[in-house]
């Protein structure tokens, strides 16, 4: 019996070493002649965070953390003997509930047999043997599963609408075009458990009456694409795709289309246009894709996480799933927690879990002794939640009340060194860059808002500019054609609401309280603390610091470019920044 070695760099300073360690393991395995006994696999998620290179050996379920090159040969030897390598052995403690991520780091993503051994395709067999399409839809409605792509629309209802649309051809599309900064939930599932998404698509196709499905995956995910391709091919070879699946009368096929990295193509109608070979412009709705979608035919679009839930729901039952979460939000949600946090990575928790439990209970709080200031949920379309509101539950309605959204699951942690005005400018800049430019409210309004925010961070803003920001924001929300333009103002409005004092400081005092906005900074040498070492003098790239070790040093504010190099190199902390 072969063993699988899952490899993931969960938090090494510098570059991600997952690929390098995969190569190390592969080389050692070949040297020892164990190619048929030990299979190394790269994964995007393994369930441990900030533990350097982590290795999980299955079926032994030995987990090693902080693995170095010198450990690789010893770990491979231990795999052969069946005895753990005790020097790096850990016992992971998880406060998560992993449903979508159930197989990630557990099942070999390239092995159909391994997936089947973990209840894979049991739901499909059950459905094709004893469920009508209508019964599948009713089961999905009873489960309470809502779309995990951001909108939170009930999945069963979406399937029902598409089912009722009359056409000789229907399609189901998997939206794997996640483009939120810092988000990689879809990538984690596509790389770690491709067969579960395929099974979900086959079941969805059966339910809505589609004979064809398409994966729309961003081209920047080569490993995900490769594994989906291999999984589709393997399913064809075994009768899980193609004509008369599992001996039934149902026929279904899949293909892959690549996205070019346009954020707007995450929107359903823009995604459809992209698949059709057109420019990724959104279109007015109605008609909705469930009535008139891909090539004018009824089309159901679900994201990766939504589809990964489907096999589990139909295998274990809607009643089981509906008991997890809250009254209005059932099941779990996967978050990509990144930013100024001790343990970053993919986190899956029941709906209704508080922000505090995620940030502190699972992810360990802020890094390097700093204090957490806020989180951003929903990516560029979301808003910030200050630390004092971390008791907020993560579900659709609760986050919306806070001025944010669930989104696809991005969660960026910010600490005391982050300027909320600068954060708002960053996200708005992203949306302006990614705007398709089709509608004027988004195209013009976003650009105007970005100019106003730049004025504020440069120290040229006024209270009238802040009022103008709010005015344009509300206009964009009402008049923009698609979700990108409608939600782009959210980071601005939420930071204005919760951190108005920071905006006022930028405008009234020409200061950035977080000392982040370069044009508002001033660096001064505190003479009582200065030891006259000359490090600041050497570090200044523009010669703004003058003096000598005998006389001491001064910073010429007219020459200073506020790069902060002097501040960083000053060991006695004799340079003030304000």
C-alpha positions, 0 to 999 in steps of 0.5 A, spaced: 500 500 500 502 506 497 503 512 502 501 519 500 506 525 503 502 532 503 507 538 503 505 545 504 509 551 507 505 554 512 509 560 514 516 561 512 519 568 512 521 570 505 518 565 499 513 560 499 518 553 499 512 548 498 515 547 491 522 546 493 520 541 498 516 537 493 522 537 489 527 535 495 522 529 497 521 527 490 529 526 489 530 523 496 524 518 494 527 516 487 534 515 490 531 510 495 527 507 490 520 508 493 517 511 487 511 506 488 511 506 495 511 514 497 507 519 493 509 526 494 503 531 493 503 539 493 497 542 497 494 549 498 492 548 505 494 543 510 490 545 516 496 548 520 499 555 520 505 559 521 509 552 522 514 553 517 514 547 512 508 542 514 508 535 512 502 530 513 503 522 511 497 518 510 494 513 512 499 514 518 496 521 519 503 523 522 504 530 521 511 534 522 512 541 522 518 546 521 521 541 517 528 543 514 532 540 508 536 535 513 529 532 515 527 530 508 531 523 508 529 521 515 522 522 514 522 518 508 526 513 512 520 513 517 515 512 512 518 506 510 518 503 517 512 505 519 515 509 525 514 516 526 520 521 526 519 524 533 524 530 532 519 534 528 512 530 530 506 534 532 499 533 534 495 539 531 489 542 534 484 544 530 478 549 532 475 548 525 469 544 522 472 542 516 466 540 511 469 543 504 476 542 506 474 535 509 479 532 504 484 537 503 491 534 506 488 528 507 486 525 500 491 525 494 487 530 490 490 526 483 487 519 486 480 517 484 481 511 488 483 515 494 477 520 493 472 514 493 475 511 499 473 517 503 466 516 501 467 520 494 461 519 489 457 516 494 452 522 493 452 521 486 450 514 486 445 515 491 442 521 487 442 517 480 439 511 483 433 513 487 433 521 487 429 525 481 432 532 479 426 535 483 428 531 489 435 533 489 433 540 489 428 539 494 434 536 499 438 542 497 433 547 499 432 544 505 439 544 507 439 551 507 445 552 503 447 559 500 451 561 495 458 562 497 461 566 492 458 573 495 451 574 494 448 568 498 443 566 494 439 560 496 443 554 492 436 550 491 432 556 489 437 557 483 437 550 481 430 550 481 429 556 477 434 553 472 430 547 472 424 550 470 427 554 464 425 551 458 430 549 453 433 543 449 440 545 452 442 547 459 449 549 462 452 549 469 458 553 470 463 553 476 466 560 478 473 559 480 475 566 478 477 568 485 480 575 484 480 578 491 487 580 494 489 575 499 483 570 497 485 563 495 479 559 498 477 556 491 484 555 489 485 551 496 479 546 494 481 545 486 488 543 488 486 539 494 480 536 492 478 536 485 473 530 485 468 533 490 467 539 485 466 535 479 461 531 483 458 537 485 457 539 478 455 532 476 449 532 481 447 540 479 447 538 472 442 532 473 438 537 478 437 542 473 437 538 466 444 540 464 448 535 459 454 540 460 458 543 465 464 548 464 469 550 469 471 557 469 478 558 472 483 563 473 489 562 468 494 564 474 492 557 478 496 552 474 496 546 479 488 547 480 487 547 472 492 541 471 488 537 477 482 538 474 484 536 467 487 530 470 480 528 474 476 530 468 480 525 464 480 519 470 472 520 470 471 519 463 475 513 463 471 510 469 464 512 467 463 518 471 463 522 466 460 521 459 454 517 456 450 513 461 453 515 468 454 509 472 449 505 468 443 511 468 440 514 463 443 521 465 449 523 460 454 529 462 460 532 460 465 537 463 470 542 460 475 548 462 475 555 460 481 559 463 480 566 465 485 572 464 485 575 471 479 580 470 476 581 477 470 583 473 469 576 470 467 574 477 460 577 476 456 572 472 454 576 466 461 578 465 463 571 466 458 568 461 461 573 456 468 571 457 466 564 456 463 566 449 469 569 447 467 576 448 470 582 452 468 581 459 462 586 460 457 585 465 450 586 462 443 588 465 439 583 469 433 581 467 434 576 464 438 572 469 443 567 467 438 561 469 433 564 464 438 566 458 445 565 460 451 562 456 450 562 448 442 564 450 441 558 454 439 557 461 445 557 465 446 556 473 453 559 476 455 556 482 462 558 485 467 552 487 466 552 495 458 552 494 459 546 489 464 542 494 458 542 499 453 539 495 456 531 495 456 532 503 449 534 503 446 529 499 451 524 502 449 525 510 442 529 508 439 536 509 437 535 516 445 534 518 447 540 514 442 545 516 443 543 524 450 547 523 450 554 523 445 559 524 438 560 523 439 564 516 446 561 514 447 554 514 453 550 514 460 552 514 464 558 511 471 558 508 476 564 510 482 566 507 485 569 513 491 574 511 495 580 513 497 582 520 496 576 524 500 570 527 497 564 524 494 565 516 491 560 512 485 557 510 480 557 516 473 553 516 468 555 521 461 554 522 456 560 520 455 564 526 462 564 529 465 570 531 470 574 528 474 574 535 474 567 535 477 566 528 482 572 529 484 570 536 482 563 538 484 560 531 489 565 528 493 567 534 492 575 534 496 580 531 504 579 530 510 582 533 506 584 539 502 589 535 495 590 537 489 588 532 486 594 529 480 591 524 479 586 519 476 587 512 471 582 510 469 581 503 475 584 499 474 590 495 467 589 495 467 589 503 468 593 509 472 594 515 470 591 522 473 595 528 476 591 534 471 593 538 466 589 534 469 583 534 463 580 537 460 580 530 458 573 528 460 571 521 454 570 517 451 574 511 446 579 515 450 580 521 456 583 516 451 587 512 449 590 518 456 592 520 457 595 513 461 589 510 459 583 506 461 576 507 464 576 500 467 570 497 471 569 504 477 574 504 479 576 511 485 581 512 487 583 519 490 590 520 494 592 526 495 599 529 500 601 524 495 601 518 492 607 516 484 606 514 484 612 509 490 608 506 486 602 506 480 605 503 485 608 497 488 601 496 481 597 495 478 603 491 484 603 487 484 596 485 476 597 483 478 602 479 484 598 475 479 592 475 473 596 472 471 594 465 469 601 464 462 600 461 458 604 465 459 611 467 457 611 475 463 606 476 468 608 470 467 616 472 465 615 480 471 611 482 476 615 478 473 621 482 473 618 489 480 615 488 483 622 486 479 625 492 482 620 497 489 621 494 488 629 496 487 626 503 493 622 504 497 627 500 495 632 506 491 637 501 484 634 502 478 638 505 472 637 509 468 638 502 472 633 499 470 628 505 462 630 503 463 629 496 466 622 497 460 620 501 455 623 495 459 619 490 459 613 494 451 613 494 451 615 487 455 609 485 451 604 489 445 606 486 447 607 479 452 602 477 451 596 472 454 591 476 456 589 483 463 591 482 461 598 481 455 598 486 460 595 492 466 599 490 465 604 495 464 600 501 471 600 504 470 608 503 464 608 507 465 603 512 472 607 514 468 614 514 463 611 519 468 607 524 474 611 523 472 618 521 477 621 526 483 619 522 480 622 516 479 628 520 486 628 522 488 628 515 484 633 513 484 638 519 491 637 522 495 634 516 497 628 520 496 621 519 495 618 526 498 611 523 504 614 520 503 611 514 501 616 509 508 618 507 507 626 505 504 627 512 510 624 515 516 628 519 522 625 521 526 629 527 532 626 530 531 627 538 538 629 540 537 627 547 537 620 545 542 620 539 548 617 540 551 620 534 553 613 530 551 616 523 547 610 521 542 615 519 546 619 515 549 613 511 542 610 510 539 617 507 538 616 500 538 623 498 543 627 503 537 630 507 541 628 513 547 633 515 552 633 521 558 629 524 559 624 529 562 630 533 557 635 532 551 630 531 546 630 526 540 634 523 534 632 518 533 637 512 525 637 512 526 641 505 530 635 502 527 629 506 523 624 501 520 621 507 522 614 505 523 612 513 530 609 512 533 613 517 527 611 522 528 603 520 536 603 522 536 607 528 537 602 533 537 607 539 530 609 537 532 616 537 528 618 530 521 620 532 516 619 526 509 623 526 
